[in-house]
Amino acid sequence: MSRKTQPPASPAAGPCGLSPTEIRRGDGTGQAQRTGMDPGDEAATITNAPTDSVPVVGIGASAGGLEAFTQVLAHLPADTGMAYVLVQHLAPAHESLLAEILGRQAAIPVTQVSDGLPVAPDHAYVIPPNTSMILSDGQLHLTPRERTRHPPTPVNEFFRSLAGANGHRAIGVVLSGSGSDGEEGVRAIKVAGGITFAEAPESAQYDSMPRAAIATGCVDFVLPPAEIAAQLTYLSRHPYVREREVEPAEPDAESVAQAPASEFPEPPREVFQLLKGRSGVDFSHYKRGTLTRRLRRRMLLTHIDTVPEYVELLEREPAEIDTLCRDLFICVTGFFRDPEAFEALVRVGFPAMRKDHAPSTPVRVWVPGCATGEEAYSIAIALLESLGDDARATPPPADLRHRRERDGDRHGAGRVLPGEYRGRRLA
């Protein structure tokens, strides 16, 4: 089987003992596999690119982040054409020298962000102390950090904005750190079709942040920092990361993964048959754009050129079918995801439902296809709030059930539940 050009070997072995010509391919569960690398082509240099077309890599860290940032930047070439935004937990009352320190090791300019700064290819940007940062319209925007009783989560905040701004072209990396900042951010990037990394826990000075990200089931690669840099270099050349739009038109003939999305072929019948045989789900009626994006994404991450070759991989490795299923099943829901709909429900729907309704009569609300439950819980919360003082005499909802709880977690979706429903999320 022929394979696409792999990233070049890193100049030094990674800290966890892998040779520089090996990379561990995450399967979306945090479990790593190994696949060889061959020397790569020279990366194309991008100049004068519009700021909203520059691929952006968000890199988050906390304790131990300086060493991890340094290793990543030191192994990046000067011509990937991507921008790198470093989000570090910094002491709020002290001036940061992070940009100056990292600039001594990097082949690209490293700058501390000022509000409204446009991102440029082959540049790295560092968040200032005591600020929150988002990406919007190709610019980095800063706001003073709000004082709350919860620890700040600047990595989550930036990753969510990156997913919203760049969609499938978003890349998120979680490096060494304590706590769990970044776990919700990698989930947002995965939902958008982007690509996610976590530092290998054995190489991290503090492994809490990488482990929290891996536990979401939304991490594609688990690698030490030097090998993260090698994989980023490889990804920087691929159209999946370069293209701003991936919705395909009708193809004329079979294409390869390197071709633009408009030339990508219709997913073959064999893919649907293998998915159905393994999962029991018929994906043939899914939106073609979604199927093509996820299929293309898996081909990119497994370094496979053509659809027939990917079908061979599915036939040979049932675990890849499971991973593709997880990509297709990725949950896009959230608490109060459509604010206008919930406002209308509270303003119009609930009052109409309560009109002429006897207080002693039970109220039943059915939420079909509620995925991991955010919508069902959101409706229950909205209903109790709309009842006001009457809610005190109303027993809490007792029939919030998930089909997965009855049928079992066949595709790994249950992995996201512990983090989703921790107290801080509903506080």
C-alpha positions, -999 to +999 in steps of 0.1 A: +000+000+000+014+034-009+014+061+017+015+098+016+048+117+023+054+116+060+070+144+082+107+145+083+125+130+113+130+152+143+167+161+148+167+145+183+149+117+200+118+125+220+120+125+258+099+094+262+123+071+243+108+070+208+132+072+179+129+105+159+115+086+129+085+073+148+052+090+156+024+078+177-010+081+160-038+088+184-070+070+176-093+095+193-092+076+226-058+087+238-043+053+230-013+057+208+000+036+179+032+039+159+037+045+123+069+051+104+079+084+088+098+090+055+116+122+046+091+149+036+089+175+009+100+210+015+071+231+030+058+258+008+063+293+021+032+314+023+037+352+020+012+380+021-016+356+031-049+372+042-050+370+080-083+350+080-068+324+057-037+317+079-040+283+097-037+289+134-023+264+160-034+271+196-009+257+221-019+257+258+001+250+289+005+257+326+031+245+350+061+231+331+049+249+299+082+268+293+102+237+286+074+222+264+069+254+244+106+256+239+109+221+225+080+226+201+092+259+188+128+247+186+118+219+163+095+239+140+110+251+106+106+287+096+083+281+067+052+260+077+030+290+068+010+286+101+007+309+130+013+296+166-006+311+195+008+302+230-016+304+259+002+300+292-011+303+327+009+334+339+011+352+372-013+381+369+008+407+386+042+401+370+056+411+337+061+382+314+095+375+297+081+344+279+082+359+244+118+370+248+129+336+262+112+316+235+124+339+208+160+328+215+151+292+206+126+296+178+132+299+140+103+323+138+095+356+154+079+354+189+057+384+200+036+392+230+001+399+219-014+434+219-052+438+214-063+436+177-030+421+165-035+403+131-020+368+129+006+362+103+021+330+089+054+318+104+049+339+136+044+329+172+023+349+197+023+348+235-007+358+257+001+387+281-004+382+319-038+388+334-058+387+302-082+365+282-076+361+245-098+351+215-093+348+178-118+367+156-116+378+119-079+369+118-070+391+148-061+383+184-083+402+209-076+407+246-098+415+275-089+419+312-093+386+331-124+385+351-122+377+388-143+347+396-143+320+423-133+295+396-097+291+383-092+309+350-093+287+319-076+308+291-068+277+271-104+266+269-115+301+260-090+305+232-095+270+218-133+276+216-127+309+197-102+291+174-128+264+166-154+290+159-131+311+137-112+284+118-135+254+119-119+223+105-086+242+100-083+247+138-054+229+155-051+226+193-022+214+214-023+208+252+011+206+268+024+202+304+002+217+331-017+211+363-055+212+364-077+205+334-077+236+313-079+227+276-102+196+279-133+215+268-113+234+242-101+202+225-137+190+224-148+222+207-120+218+181-129+181+175-166+190+170-155+216+144-135+189+126-101+203+136-071+184+148-059+180+184-028+170+202-018+163+238+017+160+252+026+124+261+020+123+299+054+105+304+072+135+289+053+162+306+066+178+338+030+181+350+006+156+333-028+167+346-037+189+316-026+164+290-044+136+308-076+156+311-075+163+274-068+127+265-097+115+288-122+134+266-116+110+238-111+140+215-073+139+211-059+127+178-022+126+186-004+119+219+032+128+214+063+144+231+069+180+221+095+174+195+073+150+177+043+173+179+064+198+160+073+172+133+036+163+129+026+200+128+051+205+100+036+176+081+000+188+086+009+223+074+013+211+038-021+194+036-051+209+018-074+199+047-056+225+068-050+249+040-085+251+025-110+275+040-140+255+027-144+217+025-179+213+012-174+192-019-190+195-054-198+165-075-166+148-085-157+137-120-134+109-110-116+093-081-093+117-062-066+115-036-066+130-001-042+157-012-067+170-037-091+199-030-124+190-013-143+198-045-125+169-062-129+144-034-149+113-045-182+101-031-177+078-001-179+043-016-205+017-007-179-004+010-174+023+037-211+023+046-212-015+046-182-017+070-196+010+093-230-007+094-215-042+100-194-029+129-217-004+145-252-014+133-257+022+121-265+030+084-246+062+076-256+063+040-282+090+046-259+113+066-251+147+050-224+141+024-204+171+035-201+157+070-192+123+057-166+136+033-150+159+060-147+131+085-135+106+059-109+131+046-098+139+082-092+102+090-072+097+058-051+127+067-044+114+102-036+079+090-014+092+062-033+074+034-036+088-001-067+073-017-101+061-008-095+025-019-064+024+003-085+037+032-111+010+026-083-016+028-073-001+061-109-004+074-111-040+063-078-048+079-081-029+112-116-029+128-103-004+153-102+022+126-139+016+119-145+024+155-125+055+153-143+067+122-176+060+139-165+081+168-157+109+144-191+107+128-209+105+162-190+135+176-215+153+198-222+189+187-247+197+214-242+220+244-261+236+273-286+262+260-270+258+225-297+278+207-304+308+230-332+322+208-351+289+209-349+287+246-360+323+250-390+316+229-397+284+249-397+304+282-416+333+268-442+315+247-440+277+251-440+272+288-468+298+296-490+282+269-483+248+284-492+259+319-524+276+308-554+256+320-530+231+335-539+217+369-510+220+394-514+184+404-511+171+369-476+159+359-457+178+332-439+156+308-413+169+283-399+145+257-365+153+242-357+128+214-321+122+203-307+140+233-271+127+228-252+133+261-281+151+277-272+188+276-305+197+258-326+176+281-311+192+312-313+227+296-350+223+291-355+210+326-335+240+340-355+265+319-388+249+329-379+251+366-368+287+363-400+296+344-420+282+373-405+306+397-419+302+432-441+273+420-409+253+414-405+249+451-435+227+452-425+209+421-404+177+425-372+178+403-373+159+370-368+122+376-370+108+341-339+122+324-326+091+307-301+086+279-305+059+254-268+051+258-274+042+294-299+016+282-280+003+252-245+007+264-216+028+252-207+011+219-187+040+203-170+056+232-194+085+235-196+079+273-161+090+277-172+127+276-197+124+304-175+128+335-159+161+324-192+175+310-211+172+343-186+182+369-198+208+394-179+237+378-198+232+345-232+237+362-221+261+389 
